[in-house]
Amino acid sequence: MGSAPNASASAAVSHPAKQGLVQVLSVFIDTLLICSATAMMLLLSGVEGKSGVLDGIPYVQQAISANVGTWGFILSRFPFLRLRFPVWWGIIIMRSRILSLLRMIRSFCLCSG
């Protein structure tokens, strides 16, 4: 979803290398485990993707439904809904930090001017 670098950039750690190591682990987990598991599920589902008709997320949803039954559509929606909350929470947190920084700059400019 693209929010991992934003969360990583705003982390408070004692040394930047620690956060870099966490991000390396995050890339490993995302690429090797999650993407590989999705690819294996797609290949083993027996669902044939059709370019322009059944590709992308609909293809994954159809493959999940083929593997786990009719509630697979709901199961495939859960991660997308779960991931939206932290992204919006991060935006709210960053908004308050940016506003407080702007207030601090404004008060500094008023005092020195």
N, C-alpha and C positions, 0 to 999 in steps of 0.2 A: 504494500500500500504506500510505501515511500515515507513513512513517518519515523522510521528508526533513526536516520541521521539527525533529524530534528531533536528527538529525545536524547540522543547521545550527545549532541552539542550543548544541551542545557544541563547536563549532569554535573553535579558538584563532586569532584574526586580530588584526592590528594596529589595525584600525578596524572597527566594526560595519557601516559602509556597504559595505565590501568584501564581507562575507558577504551583505548584502542584494542586491548586484548579482549575486552567484553564484546566489542563490535566484530572482531574476527570470529569469535565463537558464534555470534548472532548470524553472520553470513554463512558459516558452516552449517548451522542448524537449519536455516532457511533453505539453502541451496541443496545440500546433500540429503537431508532427511525429509523435509516437507515436499519439495519439488519431486524428489525421487519417489516418494510414496504416492503422490498424485499421479505421476506418470505410470507407475505400476498398476494403480487402480484403473486408469483409463485403458491400458493395454489388456488387462485381464477381465474387463467388464463385458466384452463382446459387443459393445455399442460402437457402431461405425460412424465416425465424424464425417460430415459433409460440408465442404467449403461454402460459406455464405449462408448455410441453413442451420447446421448443427456444429458450431465451433465456439471456442472460448468457454465462457461460464455456462451457457446452456449445455454444452457437451459434457462438462464436469458434472452438472446436476443430473443429467440423464444417466451418466455412468454410476453415480452414487445411488440413484434410484434402482438401477439394474442390480447393484450389489446388495443393498440393504432393504429394498422394498419401497413402498409408496411414500413413507415418511422421509425418504432420502432428500427430497426437495427442501423440507424444513431443516434437516440436518445440514444441508449445504448452505443455507442462509445464515445459520448461527454464527460462524466465524466472521462474516462480513458485518453483522450487526454488533458483535462483540468488539470488533476492532474500531468501530466508529467512535465509541465512547472515549477511549484514551486520546484519540486524535483531537476531538473537540475539547476535552479537558486540558490538553496541552496548549491549544490555542487560547483558551481562557486564561491559563496561567501566564503564558507569554504576553498576553494583552495587558494584564495587570502590571507585569514587570516593565514593559515598555512605557506604559503610562506613568509609572512612578519615576522612571528615568527621565522622561520628558518634564515632569514636574520639578525634578531636581535641577535639570539644566535651566529651566525657566527661572527658578528661584536664584540660581547662581548668576544668571545674566542680569536679573533685576538688582541684585546686591552689588555687583561689580560695575554696573552702568550708572 
